Amino acid sequence: MGLATSEKWPQLSPDDLGLAPALAGLGIEAAPAVWSDPSVDWNRFDLVVIRSCWDYHFRIHEFLGWLEGLPVPVANSAEVVRWNAHKGYLLELEKKGIRIPPTRLVRKGSRPEPLSSGHVIIKPAVSASANETHRFADAADAISDLERLAASGDVIVQEFVDEVVSDGEWSLMFFDRELSHAVRKVPKAGDFRVQKELGGSALPADPPAGVVEAAQRALSAVEDDLLYARVDLVERPGGVVLMELELIEPTLFFGTSDGSSERFARAVRLAVGA
């Protein structure tokens, strides 16, 4: 099977390096392959699993075209990826009863209406790794950046969730919809972004029952098969809110949980019927 990655991580990210040995332990030969490399013969794999494709949001049409043209099955599926690649999916989940922070979608080329006052985050609707994610203490100050981003693509405007800074964000990892492990992520001092490359940190932790239940509700709103999922949530006074449902290429924090690579490998074995 192929473990799809990007040009920057041709041998996979450090966190994913245990996957091939774990799969080999189950008799499944796995090798990394750069998704954008035209020399890769994808026919030699019986399954492609998306991993460190961390440039997909910069080349979204090319990436989706590659997925849909693969001659072998891919996990998660191209249909799931296409849906999950645009953060408008959050509003679809909200209509299904999933609690999210107050969120607006501003369409490309539209003239943004005046925003309500308050602390907000704006970001492209197709983005990853906090790319072009900006925080504004007053929504009125966000208009110029919002207009700039909306000139080239859809934009998400979201109420800033203070609890990310004060209490951190949960990430729960599910393999074949079964909870594997969890981490609590916190930003560096003075920042709001929890990504490691931006100074954030993540430590293994046991999520409370309410967080697990909220994650399971979010997953239950997705009917497609899911080999893996990372559910990012925050506890707020009014209840647990979904920040992101990561179904494309999330870091799965294998290094924080002994046996997690093996649990992932067992889920893959089920997927390929090995």
C-alpha positions as CSV (number, residue, x, y, z in Angstrom):
1,M,0.0,0.0,0.0
2,G,1.1,3.6,-0.5
3,L,1.4,6.2,2.2
4,A,0.8,9.5,0.3
5,T,3.0,12.4,1.3
6,S,4.3,15.7,0.0
7,E,7.5,16.9,-1.5
8,K,8.7,18.4,1.7
9,W,8.2,15.1,3.6
10,P,9.2,12.4,1.0
11,Q,9.8,9.8,3.7
12,L,6.7,10.9,5.8
13,S,6.6,13.2,8.8
14,P,8.5,12.1,11.9
15,D,5.2,11.3,13.6
16,D,4.3,8.8,10.8
17,L,7.6,6.9,10.7
18,G,6.3,4.1,12.8
19,L,3.4,3.3,10.3
20,A,5.4,1.2,7.8
21,P,6.9,-1.1,10.5
22,A,3.5,-1.5,12.2
23,L,1.9,-2.5,8.9
24,A,4.8,-4.8,8.1
25,G,4.1,-6.5,11.4
26,L,0.7,-7.4,10.0
27,G,2.1,-8.6,6.7
28,I,1.2,-5.4,4.8
29,E,4.0,-3.8,2.8
30,A,3.8,0.0,2.8
31,A,5.9,2.7,1.2
32,P,5.7,6.5,1.1
33,A,5.0,8.1,-2.2
34,V,4.8,11.8,-3.0
35,W,1.3,12.5,-4.3
36,S,2.5,15.2,-6.8
37,D,5.4,13.1,-8.3
38,P,4.4,12.1,-11.9
39,S,6.8,9.2,-11.9
40,V,4.9,7.3,-9.2
41,D,3.1,4.2,-10.5
42,W,0.1,4.2,-8.3
43,N,-1.1,0.9,-9.8
44,R,1.5,-0.9,-7.7
45,F,-0.5,-0.3,-4.6
46,D,-3.8,-1.9,-3.6
47,L,-4.7,1.0,-1.3
48,V,-3.4,4.6,-0.9
49,V,-3.7,6.2,2.6
50,I,-3.3,10.0,2.7
51,R,-0.8,11.1,5.3
52,S,1.7,14.0,5.1
53,C,0.1,15.8,2.1
54,W,0.6,19.2,3.8
55,D,0.7,21.2,0.6
56,Y,-2.7,20.2,-0.6
57,H,-4.5,23.5,0.3
58,F,-2.0,25.4,-1.9
59,R,-2.8,23.1,-4.9
60,I,-6.4,22.1,-4.1
61,H,-7.6,21.6,-7.7
62,E,-4.5,19.6,-8.6
63,F,-4.8,17.5,-5.4
64,L,-8.4,16.7,-5.9
65,G,-7.8,15.8,-9.5
66,W,-5.0,13.5,-8.4
67,L,-7.3,11.8,-5.9
68,E,-10.2,11.3,-8.3
69,G,-7.8,9.9,-10.9
70,L,-6.2,7.3,-8.7
71,P,-6.6,3.8,-10.1
72,V,-6.8,2.2,-6.7
73,P,-8.9,2.9,-3.5
74,V,-7.9,5.8,-1.3
75,A,-8.5,6.4,2.4
76,N,-10.2,8.5,3.3
77,S,-12.1,8.6,0.1
78,A,-12.0,11.3,-2.5
79,E,-15.6,12.1,-1.8
80,V,-14.8,12.6,1.9
81,V,-11.7,14.7,1.1
82,R,-13.6,17.0,-1.3
83,W,-16.3,17.6,1.3
84,N,-13.8,18.1,4.2
85,A,-11.4,20.4,2.2
86,H,-13.8,23.3,2.3
87,K,-14.6,24.5,5.9
88,G,-18.1,25.2,4.9
89,Y,-18.6,21.6,6.1
90,L,-18.8,23.0,9.6
91,L,-22.1,24.8,8.7
92,E,-23.5,21.6,7.3
93,L,-22.7,19.8,10.5
94,E,-24.3,22.6,12.5
95,K,-27.5,22.0,10.6
96,K,-27.3,18.4,11.8
97,G,-27.2,19.5,15.4
98,I,-23.4,19.7,15.9
99,R,-22.4,22.6,18.1
100,I,-19.7,24.9,16.5
101,P,-18.6,28.4,17.3
102,P,-20.7,31.1,15.7
103,T,-19.5,30.9,12.0
104,R,-20.2,32.8,8.8
105,L,-19.1,31.9,5.2
106,V,-18.2,34.8,3.0
107,R,-18.2,33.7,-0.7
108,K,-15.4,34.6,-3.1
109,G,-15.9,37.9,-4.8
110,S,-18.8,39.0,-2.6
111,R,-18.8,42.3,-0.8
112,P,-18.6,41.4,2.9
113,E,-21.4,42.8,5.0
114,P,-20.4,44.7,8.2
115,L,-19.4,42.3,10.9
116,S,-20.9,42.2,14.4
117,S,-18.6,43.6,17.0
118,G,-16.5,41.1,19.0
119,H,-13.4,39.0,18.9
120,V,-13.2,37.1,15.6
121,I,-11.0,34.8,13.6
122,I,-10.9,34.9,9.8
123,K,-9.3,32.3,7.5
124,P,-9.6,30.9,4.0
125,A,-12.3,28.3,3.7
126,V,-9.7,26.0,2.0
127,S,-6.6,26.1,4.3
128,A,-4.5,24.1,6.7
129,S,-1.8,24.6,9.3
130,A,-3.3,28.0,10.3
131,N,-2.3,29.4,6.9
132,E,-3.7,33.0,6.6
133,T,-5.5,32.6,9.9
134,H,-5.9,36.0,11.6
135,R,-7.3,37.1,14.9
136,F,-9.0,40.5,15.5
137,A,-10.0,41.9,18.9
138,D,-12.7,43.9,17.1
139,A,-14.6,42.6,14.1
140,A,-14.5,46.0,12.5
141,D,-10.8,45.7,12.2
142,A,-11.1,42.5,10.1
143,I,-12.9,44.1,7.1
144,S,-9.8,44.9,5.1
145,D,-8.2,41.4,5.6
146,L,-11.6,39.8,4.9
147,E,-12.0,41.7,1.6
148,R,-8.4,40.8,0.6
149,L,-9.0,37.0,1.3
150,A,-12.5,37.1,-0.3
151,A,-11.0,38.4,-3.5
152,S,-9.4,35.1,-4.2
153,G,-11.5,32.5,-2.4
154,D,-14.3,31.8,0.2
155,V,-13.6,32.9,3.7
156,I,-14.7,31.7,7.1
157,V,-15.4,34.2,9.9
158,Q,-15.7,32.7,13.3
159,E,-16.1,33.9,16.8
160,F,-12.8,33.7,18.6
161,V,-12.9,30.9,21.2
162,D,-11.1,32.2,24.2
163,E,-10.9,28.8,25.8
164,V,-8.4,27.7,23.3
165,V,-5.9,30.1,24.9
166,S,-7.1,29.6,28.5
167,D,-7.8,25.9,28.6
168,G,-6.5,24.4,25.3
169,E,-8.0,22.3,22.6
170,W,-8.7,18.6,22.6
171,S,-7.7,16.4,19.6
172,L,-9.2,12.9,19.7
173,M,-7.9,10.3,17.2
174,F,-10.3,7.7,15.8
175,F,-9.4,4.7,13.7
176,D,-12.3,3.0,11.9
177,R,-14.5,5.2,14.2
178,E,-13.0,3.7,17.4
179,L,-11.3,6.1,19.8
180,S,-7.5,5.4,19.9
181,H,-6.0,8.2,22.0
182,A,-6.2,11.9,22.7
183,V,-4.0,14.9,23.3
184,R,-4.6,18.4,24.7
185,K,-3.1,21.1,22.6
186,V,-2.1,24.6,23.9
187,P,-0.6,27.6,22.1
188,K,2.6,29.2,23.1
189,A,2.4,32.3,25.3
190,G,0.9,35.2,23.5
191,D,-0.4,33.2,20.6
192,F,-3.7,31.5,19.8
193,R,-2.6,28.9,17.3
194,V,-1.9,25.4,18.7
195,Q,0.1,23.9,15.8
196,K,3.5,22.6,16.8
197,E,5.3,24.4,13.9
198,L,3.9,27.7,15.4
199,G,5.1,27.0,18.9
200,G,2.1,25.1,20.3
201,S,2.4,21.9,22.3
202,A,0.4,18.7,22.7
203,L,0.4,16.3,25.6
204,P,-1.4,13.0,26.0
205,A,-4.5,13.2,28.2
206,D,-7.7,11.4,28.9
207,P,-10.6,13.4,27.6
208,P,-13.7,13.7,29.8
209,A,-16.8,11.8,28.8
210,G,-18.6,14.9,27.5
211,V,-15.7,15.6,25.0
212,V,-15.7,12.0,23.8
213,E,-19.5,12.0,23.3
214,A,-19.3,15.3,21.4
215,A,-16.6,13.8,19.1
216,Q,-18.7,10.7,18.5
217,R,-21.7,12.8,17.6
218,A,-19.7,14.7,15.1
219,L,-18.4,11.5,13.5
220,S,-21.9,10.0,13.4
221,A,-23.0,13.0,11.2
222,V,-20.6,11.7,8.5
223,E,-22.1,8.6,6.8
224,D,-19.0,7.7,4.7
225,D,-16.4,5.1,5.7
226,L,-13.6,6.7,7.7
227,L,-10.3,4.9,8.1
228,Y,-9.1,7.7,10.4
229,A,-10.4,11.0,11.8
230,R,-9.1,13.6,14.2
231,V,-11.8,15.5,16.0
232,D,-10.7,18.9,17.5
233,L,-13.0,20.3,20.2
234,V,-13.0,22.9,23.0
235,E,-14.9,22.8,26.2
236,R,-17.0,26.0,26.7
237,P,-19.4,27.1,29.5
238,G,-22.3,26.4,27.1
239,G,-21.0,23.0,26.1
240,V,-18.4,21.3,24.0
241,V,-17.9,22.9,20.5
242,L,-16.4,21.3,17.4
243,M,-13.5,23.3,16.0
244,E,-12.5,21.0,13.1
245,L,-13.2,17.5,11.9
246,E,-9.9,16.6,10.3
247,L,-10.4,13.9,7.7
248,I,-7.7,14.6,5.1
249,E,-4.1,14.6,6.4
250,P,-4.1,15.4,10.1
251,T,-1.2,14.8,12.4
252,L,-2.4,11.8,14.4
253,F,0.0,12.2,17.3
254,F,1.2,8.6,17.1
255,G,4.2,9.6,19.3
256,T,2.1,10.4,22.2
257,S,0.4,7.0,22.6
258,D,2.1,3.6,22.8
259,G,0.5,1.1,20.4
260,S,-1.3,3.8,18.4
261,S,0.6,2.9,15.2
262,E,-0.4,-0.7,15.6
263,R,-4.0,0.3,16.2
264,F,-3.9,2.3,13.0
265,A,-2.4,-0.7,11.2
266,R,-5.1,-3.0,12.3
267,A,-7.7,-0.6,10.9
268,V,-5.9,-0.6,7.6
269,R,-5.9,-4.4,7.6
270,L,-9.6,-4.3,7.9
271,A,-9.8,-1.8,5.1
272,V,-7.8,-3.9,2.7
273,G,-9.3,-7.2,3.8
274,A,-5.9,-8.6,4.7
